[in-house]
Amino acid sequence: MRWSWTVARIKGIDVDIHATFLILLAWIGIAAYQQAHTAGAAIIGVLLTLAIFLSVVLHEFGHAIMAQRFGVKTKSITLLPIGGVARLERMPSRPREELLIALAGPAVTVAIIVVLYLALVLGRVSLASAPSRGGWLFVAQVMWVNVILAIFNLLPAFPMDGGRVLRAALAMRTSFEHATEIAARLGKAFALLFALFGLFVVNNPFLVIIGVFVWLSAAAESSAAQLKMTVGSVAVSRAMITDVRTLAPTESVSAAIEEVRQGFQHDFPVVDHDDIAGVLTREGLLRAMVEGHADEPVGQVMQTKFCSTTPDESLEQALARLQEGHCQAMPVLRGRQVVGLLTAEKIQEYVLISTARRAGRAGDGDGRAAA
């Protein structure tokens, strides 16, 4: 994720902090200082926030460790002002696996609540007296925040775990796509409630921000499910460009520009003595023109960090690698020979055509039924 820095690596998983999280810490410290006018209050506010987000990291590791049991790797855990995000390599294919992965995070949160509560009990501190018992106030605050987070996180709305639990439970009885659509609609309903409550009841802009985030996340989950349904079992050969013009590293950038003008191809595999050497993207071409490098050889401006695929690979797998890579064009190879080119634009075009075909077939069916 952009504007993120890795601060730790645990069990092979990067723990990243987003820049906005540091802004949150600064804002909390300043707000606490303005309220109490002491540096100690600011430090305690920041430490409380860090303790809460430590709980969030443990919550996300609950998801990650459960995912590992099903062979799903976690690439990173990123701390944001709204919580933590665990980036799984892929979503599990079975609803039961997704259900257990989704529940593992809240289970860790509940365990944290139980441990903190037992600490208060063993310290002979009642919840009513904790505010007057020094450090026990800190423990009680962390516990109560975790209680609130657990309740909020189990709401049946994306991107909260409750939404994934609902989707997994529904997917056991219906299709994954239909289950996602139901959970996404419910997520949007919750998003609208958050925004309206924040605007007109408690006048809290943070609730409005949460509402917007939940709405966008629900829409993203719905789109991802539709994409998976369309490309899940389709081979790369169905969506790749087959009439591919390749370039040699010694050809000039201006020659590549002329190819773009004369044809439909915008990205070019660069082949050196029958071996793929790089990819010249449209962005690279435009940047070379702006910087006055039109007469330089292609080998000087091509991207050398790229992924390749084969005609038989799943389009879903190729798309995942394309989205994560440094290059938005993927040469399609059969052995050492370039037989095609896969781009995000061509995949989007394939999805649009496939969706239109399904809609057309559904319309024809409705028409026959009505007749």
SULJO-V508377 format. One record per residue. N is the residue number from 1. RES is the residue in one small letter. SS is DSSP state (2 for helix, 1 for strand, 0 for the rest). PHI is phi in whole degrees, 0 to 359 (NA if undefined). BURIAL is b if it has 9 or more other C-alpha atoms within 8 Angstrom, else e. Layout:
n=N res=RES ss=SS phi=PHI burial=BURIAL
n=N res=RES ss=SS phi=PHI burial=BURIAL
This chain:
n=1 res=m ss=0 phi=NA burial=e
n=2 res=r ss=0 phi=293 burial=e
n=3 res=w ss=0 phi=61 burial=e
n=4 res=s ss=1 phi=238 burial=b
n=5 res=w ss=1 phi=231 burial=e
n=6 res=t ss=1 phi=280 burial=b
n=7 res=v ss=1 phi=249 burial=e
n=8 res=a ss=1 phi=198 burial=e
n=9 res=r ss=1 phi=223 burial=b
n=10 res=i ss=1 phi=237 burial=e
n=11 res=k ss=0 phi=53 burial=e
n=12 res=g ss=0 phi=79 burial=e
n=13 res=i ss=1 phi=247 burial=b
n=14 res=d ss=1 phi=286 burial=b
n=15 res=v ss=1 phi=256 burial=b
n=16 res=d ss=1 phi=251 burial=b
n=17 res=i ss=1 phi=243 burial=b
n=18 res=h ss=1 phi=279 burial=b
n=19 res=a ss=2 phi=303 burial=b
n=20 res=t ss=2 phi=294 burial=e
n=21 res=f ss=2 phi=292 burial=b
n=22 res=l ss=2 phi=295 burial=b
n=23 res=i ss=2 phi=296 burial=e
n=24 res=l ss=2 phi=299 burial=b
n=25 res=l ss=2 phi=300 burial=b
n=26 res=a ss=2 phi=297 burial=b
n=27 res=w ss=2 phi=296 burial=e
n=28 res=i ss=2 phi=295 burial=b
n=29 res=g ss=2 phi=299 burial=b
n=30 res=i ss=2 phi=294 burial=b
n=31 res=a ss=2 phi=297 burial=b
n=32 res=a ss=2 phi=294 burial=b
n=33 res=y ss=2 phi=293 burial=b
n=34 res=q ss=2 phi=295 burial=e
n=35 res=q ss=2 phi=282 burial=e
n=36 res=a ss=2 phi=255 burial=e
n=37 res=h ss=0 phi=60 burial=e
n=38 res=t ss=0 phi=224 burial=e
n=39 res=a ss=2 phi=292 burial=e
n=40 res=g ss=2 phi=300 burial=e
n=41 res=a ss=2 phi=295 burial=b
n=42 res=a ss=2 phi=295 burial=b
n=43 res=i ss=2 phi=296 burial=b
n=44 res=i ss=2 phi=296 burial=e
n=45 res=g ss=2 phi=299 burial=b
n=46 res=v ss=2 phi=292 burial=b
n=47 res=l ss=2 phi=296 burial=e
n=48 res=l ss=2 phi=297 burial=b
n=49 res=t ss=2 phi=297 burial=b
n=50 res=l ss=2 phi=296 burial=e
n=51 res=a ss=2 phi=295 burial=b
n=52 res=i ss=2 phi=295 burial=b
n=53 res=f ss=2 phi=285 burial=b
n=54 res=l ss=2 phi=296 burial=e
n=55 res=s ss=2 phi=299 burial=b
n=56 res=v ss=2 phi=295 burial=b
n=57 res=v ss=2 phi=298 burial=b
n=58 res=l ss=2 phi=298 burial=b
n=59 res=h ss=2 phi=302 burial=b
n=60 res=e ss=2 phi=292 burial=b
n=61 res=f ss=2 phi=292 burial=b
n=62 res=g ss=2 phi=300 burial=b
n=63 res=h ss=2 phi=299 burial=b
n=64 res=a ss=2 phi=297 burial=b
n=65 res=i ss=2 phi=293 burial=e
n=66 res=m ss=2 phi=294 burial=b
n=67 res=a ss=2 phi=298 burial=b
n=68 res=q ss=2 phi=299 burial=b
n=69 res=r ss=2 phi=297 burial=e
n=70 res=f ss=0 phi=255 burial=e
n=71 res=g ss=0 phi=78 burial=e
n=72 res=v ss=0 phi=255 burial=b
n=73 res=k ss=0 phi=276 burial=b
n=74 res=t ss=1 phi=251 burial=b
n=75 res=k ss=1 phi=282 burial=b
n=76 res=s ss=1 phi=196 burial=b
n=77 res=i ss=1 phi=237 burial=b
n=78 res=t ss=1 phi=246 burial=b
n=79 res=l ss=1 phi=269 burial=b
n=80 res=l ss=1 phi=240 burial=b
n=81 res=p ss=0 phi=302 burial=e
n=82 res=i ss=0 phi=269 burial=e
n=83 res=g ss=1 phi=138 burial=e
n=84 res=g ss=1 phi=245 burial=b
n=85 res=v ss=1 phi=230 burial=b
n=86 res=a ss=1 phi=263 burial=b
n=87 res=r ss=1 phi=267 burial=e
n=88 res=l ss=1 phi=281 burial=b
n=89 res=e ss=0 phi=300 burial=e
n=90 res=r ss=0 phi=199 burial=e
n=91 res=m ss=0 phi=275 burial=e
n=92 res=p ss=0 phi=298 burial=b
n=93 res=s ss=0 phi=278 burial=e
n=94 res=r ss=0 phi=258 burial=e
n=95 res=p ss=2 phi=303 burial=b
n=96 res=r ss=2 phi=299 burial=b
n=97 res=e ss=2 phi=293 burial=b
n=98 res=e ss=2 phi=297 burial=b
n=99 res=l ss=2 phi=300 burial=b
n=100 res=l ss=2 phi=292 burial=b
n=101 res=i ss=2 phi=295 burial=b
n=102 res=a ss=2 phi=294 burial=b
n=103 res=l ss=2 phi=281 burial=b
n=104 res=a ss=2 phi=297 burial=b
n=105 res=g ss=2 phi=296 burial=b
n=106 res=p ss=2 phi=303 burial=b
n=107 res=a ss=2 phi=298 burial=b
n=108 res=v ss=2 phi=294 burial=b
n=109 res=t ss=2 phi=299 burial=b
n=110 res=v ss=2 phi=298 burial=b
n=111 res=a ss=2 phi=298 burial=e
n=112 res=i ss=2 phi=297 burial=b
n=113 res=i ss=2 phi=300 burial=b
n=114 res=v ss=2 phi=297 burial=e
n=115 res=v ss=2 phi=298 burial=e
n=116 res=l ss=2 phi=293 burial=b
n=117 res=y ss=2 phi=295 burial=b
n=118 res=l ss=2 phi=296 burial=e
n=119 res=a ss=2 phi=297 burial=e
n=120 res=l ss=2 phi=295 burial=b
n=121 res=v ss=2 phi=294 burial=b
n=122 res=l ss=2 phi=295 burial=e
n=123 res=g ss=0 phi=276 burial=e
n=124 res=r ss=0 phi=56 burial=e
n=125 res=v ss=0 phi=244 burial=b
n=126 res=s ss=0 phi=278 burial=e
n=127 res=l ss=0 phi=298 burial=e
n=128 res=a ss=0 phi=287 burial=e
n=129 res=s ss=0 phi=266 burial=e
n=130 res=a ss=2 phi=305 burial=b
n=131 res=p ss=2 phi=300 burial=b
n=132 res=s ss=2 phi=257 burial=e
n=133 res=r ss=0 phi=245 burial=b
n=134 res=g ss=0 phi=61 burial=e
n=135 res=g ss=2 phi=297 burial=e
n=136 res=w ss=2 phi=293 burial=b
n=137 res=l ss=2 phi=299 burial=b
n=138 res=f ss=2 phi=300 burial=b
n=139 res=v ss=2 phi=298 burial=b
n=140 res=a ss=2 phi=296 burial=b
n=141 res=q ss=2 phi=295 burial=e
n=142 res=v ss=2 phi=298 burial=b
n=143 res=m ss=2 phi=297 burial=b
n=144 res=w ss=2 phi=293 burial=b
n=145 res=v ss=2 phi=296 burial=b
n=146 res=n ss=2 phi=295 burial=b
n=147 res=v ss=2 phi=299 burial=b
n=148 res=i ss=2 phi=297 burial=e
n=149 res=l ss=2 phi=298 burial=e
n=150 res=a ss=2 phi=296 burial=b
n=151 res=i ss=2 phi=295 burial=e
n=152 res=f ss=2 phi=297 burial=e
n=153 res=n ss=2 phi=290 burial=b
n=154 res=l ss=0 phi=267 burial=b
n=155 res=l ss=0 phi=298 burial=b
n=156 res=p ss=0 phi=284 burial=b
n=157 res=a ss=0 phi=214 burial=b
n=158 res=f ss=0 phi=294 burial=b
n=159 res=p ss=0 phi=267 burial=b
n=160 res=m ss=0 phi=294 burial=b
n=161 res=d ss=2 phi=298 burial=b
n=162 res=g ss=2 phi=301 burial=b
n=163 res=g ss=2 phi=294 burial=b
n=164 res=r ss=2 phi=288 burial=b
n=165 res=v ss=2 phi=297 burial=b
n=166 res=l ss=2 phi=298 burial=b
n=167 res=r ss=2 phi=300 burial=b
n=168 res=a ss=2 phi=296 burial=b
n=169 res=a ss=2 phi=295 burial=b
n=170 res=l ss=2 phi=291 burial=b
n=171 res=a ss=2 phi=293 burial=b
n=172 res=m ss=0 phi=286 burial=b
n=173 res=r ss=0 phi=242 burial=e
n=174 res=t ss=0 phi=219 burial=e
n=175 res=s ss=0 phi=287 burial=e
n=176 res=f ss=2 phi=300 burial=b
n=177 res=e ss=2 phi=294 burial=b
n=178 res=h ss=2 phi=294 burial=b
n=179 res=a ss=2 phi=297 burial=b
n=180 res=t ss=2 phi=296 burial=b
n=181 res=e ss=2 phi=297 burial=b
n=182 res=i ss=2 phi=296 burial=b
n=183 res=a ss=2 phi=295 burial=b
n=184 res=a ss=2 phi=292 burial=b
n=185 res=r ss=2 phi=297 burial=b
n=186 res=l ss=2 phi=295 burial=b
n=187 res=g ss=2 phi=298 burial=b
n=188 res=k ss=2 phi=294 burial=b
n=189 res=a ss=2 phi=296 burial=e
n=190 res=f ss=2 phi=296 burial=b
n=191 res=a ss=2 phi=301 burial=b
n=192 res=l ss=2 phi=295 burial=b
n=193 res=l ss=2 phi=296 burial=b
n=194 res=f ss=2 phi=302 burial=b
n=195 res=a ss=2 phi=296 burial=b
n=196 res=l ss=2 phi=295 burial=b
n=197 res=f ss=2 phi=297 burial=b
n=198 res=g ss=2 phi=292 burial=b
n=199 res=l ss=2 phi=282 burial=b
n=200 res=f ss=2 phi=251 burial=e
n=201 res=v ss=0 phi=252 burial=e
n=202 res=v ss=0 phi=252 burial=e
n=203 res=n ss=0 phi=52 burial=e
n=204 res=n ss=0 phi=242 burial=e
n=205 res=p ss=2 phi=296 burial=e
n=206 res=f ss=2 phi=296 burial=e
n=207 res=l ss=2 phi=295 burial=b
n=208 res=v ss=2 phi=295 burial=b
n=209 res=i ss=2 phi=298 burial=b
n=210 res=i ss=2 phi=298 burial=b
n=211 res=g ss=2 phi=301 burial=b
n=212 res=v ss=2 phi=297 burial=b
n=213 res=f ss=2 phi=297 burial=b
n=214 res=v ss=2 phi=296 burial=b
n=215 res=w ss=2 phi=299 burial=b
n=216 res=l ss=2 phi=296 burial=e
n=217 res=s ss=2 phi=293 burial=b
n=218 res=a ss=2 phi=296 burial=b
n=219 res=a ss=2 phi=295 burial=b
n=220 res=a ss=2 phi=294 burial=e
n=221 res=e ss=2 phi=296 burial=b
n=222 res=s ss=2 phi=296 burial=b
n=223 res=s ss=2 phi=295 burial=e
n=224 res=a ss=2 phi=296 burial=e
n=225 res=a ss=2 phi=293 burial=b
n=226 res=q ss=2 phi=296 burial=b
n=227 res=l ss=2 phi=295 burial=b
n=228 res=k ss=2 phi=298 burial=b
n=229 res=m ss=2 phi=296 burial=e
n=230 res=t ss=2 phi=281 burial=b
n=231 res=v ss=2 phi=251 burial=b
n=232 res=g ss=0 phi=309 burial=b
n=233 res=s ss=0 phi=248 burial=e
n=234 res=v ss=0 phi=269 burial=b
n=235 res=a ss=1 phi=277 burial=b
n=236 res=v ss=2 phi=304 burial=b
n=237 res=s ss=2 phi=301 burial=e
n=238 res=r ss=2 phi=284 burial=e
n=239 res=a ss=0 phi=239 burial=b
n=240 res=m ss=0 phi=280 burial=b
n=241 res=i ss=1 phi=282 burial=b
n=242 res=t ss=0 phi=263 burial=e
n=243 res=d ss=0 phi=269 burial=e
n=244 res=v ss=0 phi=256 burial=b
n=245 res=r ss=0 phi=266 burial=e
n=246 res=t ss=0 phi=257 burial=e
n=247 res=l ss=1 phi=240 burial=b
n=248 res=a ss=0 phi=265 burial=b
n=249 res=p ss=0 phi=301 burial=b
n=250 res=t ss=0 phi=274 burial=e
n=251 res=e ss=0 phi=292 burial=b
n=252 res=s ss=1 phi=278 burial=b
n=253 res=v ss=2 phi=299 burial=b
n=254 res=s ss=2 phi=297 burial=e
n=255 res=a ss=2 phi=293 burial=e
n=256 res=a ss=2 phi=293 burial=b
n=257 res=i ss=2 phi=299 burial=b
n=258 res=e ss=2 phi=295 burial=e
n=259 res=e ss=2 phi=298 burial=b
n=260 res=v ss=2 phi=296 burial=b
n=261 res=r ss=2 phi=295 burial=e
n=262 res=q ss=2 phi=272 burial=e
n=263 res=g ss=0 phi=227 burial=e
n=264 res=f ss=0 phi=260 burial=e
n=265 res=q ss=0 phi=276 burial=b
n=266 res=h ss=0 phi=246 burial=e
n=267 res=d ss=0 phi=236 burial=b
n=268 res=f ss=1 phi=227 burial=b
n=269 res=p ss=1 phi=292 burial=b
n=270 res=v ss=1 phi=252 burial=b
n=271 res=v ss=1 phi=245 burial=b
n=272 res=d ss=1 phi=240 burial=b
n=273 res=h ss=0 phi=54 burial=e
n=274 res=d ss=0 phi=70 burial=e
n=275 res=d ss=1 phi=247 burial=e
n=276 res=i ss=1 phi=291 burial=b
n=277 res=a ss=1 phi=250 burial=b
n=278 res=g ss=1 phi=176 burial=b
n=279 res=v ss=1 phi=225 burial=b
n=280 res=l ss=1 phi=259 burial=b
n=281 res=t ss=0 phi=267 burial=b
n=282 res=r ss=2 phi=300 burial=e
n=283 res=e ss=2 phi=298 burial=e
n=284 res=g ss=2 phi=295 burial=b
n=285 res=l ss=2 phi=297 burial=b
n=286 res=l ss=2 phi=297 burial=e
n=287 res=r ss=2 phi=296 burial=e
n=288 res=a ss=2 phi=296 burial=b
n=289 res=m ss=2 phi=294 burial=b
n=290 res=v ss=2 phi=298 burial=e
n=291 res=e ss=0 phi=274 burial=e
n=292 res=g ss=0 phi=76 burial=e
n=293 res=h ss=0 phi=250 burial=b
n=294 res=a ss=0 phi=297 burial=b
n=295 res=d ss=0 phi=267 burial=e
n=296 res=e ss=0 phi=281 burial=e
n=297 res=p ss=1 phi=290 burial=b
n=298 res=v ss=2 phi=303 burial=b
n=299 res=g ss=2 phi=300 burial=b
n=300 res=q ss=2 phi=276 burial=e
n=301 res=v ss=0 phi=240 burial=b
n=302 res=m ss=0 phi=289 burial=b
n=303 res=q ss=1 phi=270 burial=b
n=304 res=t ss=0 phi=262 burial=e
n=305 res=k ss=0 phi=264 burial=e
n=306 res=f ss=0 phi=205 burial=b
n=307 res=c ss=0 phi=251 burial=b
n=308 res=s ss=1 phi=237 burial=e
n=309 res=t ss=1 phi=220 burial=b
n=310 res=t ss=0 phi=238 burial=b
n=311 res=p ss=0 phi=298 burial=b
n=312 res=d ss=0 phi=266 burial=e
n=313 res=e ss=0 phi=292 burial=b
n=314 res=s ss=1 phi=298 burial=b
n=315 res=l ss=2 phi=297 burial=b
n=316 res=e ss=2 phi=297 burial=b
n=317 res=q ss=2 phi=293 burial=e
n=318 res=a ss=2 phi=295 burial=b
n=319 res=l ss=2 phi=296 burial=b
n=320 res=a ss=2 phi=300 burial=e
n=321 res=r ss=2 phi=288 burial=b
n=322 res=l ss=2 phi=295 burial=b
n=323 res=q ss=2 phi=290 burial=e
n=324 res=e ss=2 phi=270 burial=e
n=325 res=g ss=0 phi=281 burial=b
n=326 res=h ss=0 phi=274 burial=e
n=327 res=c ss=0 phi=235 burial=b
n=328 res=q ss=0 phi=265 burial=b
n=329 res=a ss=1 phi=222 burial=b
n=330 res=m ss=1 phi=238 burial=b
n=331 res=p ss=1 phi=297 burial=b
n=332 res=v ss=1 phi=256 burial=b
n=333 res=l ss=1 phi=245 burial=b
n=334 res=r ss=1 phi=242 burial=b
n=335 res=g ss=0 phi=71 burial=e
n=336 res=r ss=0 phi=259 burial=e
n=337 res=q ss=1 phi=271 burial=e
n=338 res=v ss=1 phi=281 burial=b
n=339 res=v ss=1 phi=246 burial=b
n=340 res=g ss=1 phi=184 burial=b
n=341 res=l ss=1 phi=218 burial=b
n=342 res=l ss=1 phi=248 burial=b
n=343 res=t ss=1 phi=231 burial=b
n=344 res=a ss=2 phi=300 burial=b
n=345 res=e ss=2 phi=295 burial=e
n=346 res=k ss=2 phi=292 burial=b
n=347 res=i ss=2 phi=295 burial=b
n=348 res=q ss=2 phi=299 burial=e
n=349 res=e ss=2 phi=298 burial=e
n=350 res=y ss=2 phi=297 burial=b
n=351 res=v ss=2 phi=297 burial=b
n=352 res=l ss=2 phi=298 burial=e
n=353 res=i ss=2 phi=294 burial=e
n=354 res=s ss=2 phi=297 burial=b
n=355 res=t ss=2 phi=295 burial=b
n=356 res=a ss=2 phi=295 burial=e
n=357 res=r ss=2 phi=296 burial=e
n=358 res=r ss=2 phi=297 burial=e
n=359 res=a ss=2 phi=295 burial=e
n=360 res=g ss=2 phi=294 burial=e
n=361 res=r ss=2 phi=295 burial=e
n=362 res=a ss=2 phi=294 burial=e
n=363 res=g ss=2 phi=293 burial=e
n=364 res=d ss=2 phi=297 burial=e
n=365 res=g ss=2 phi=297 burial=e
n=366 res=d ss=2 phi=296 burial=e
n=367 res=g ss=2 phi=294 burial=e
n=368 res=r ss=2 phi=294 burial=e
n=369 res=a ss=2 phi=294 burial=e
n=370 res=a ss=2 phi=291 burial=e
n=371 res=a ss=0 phi=292 burial=e
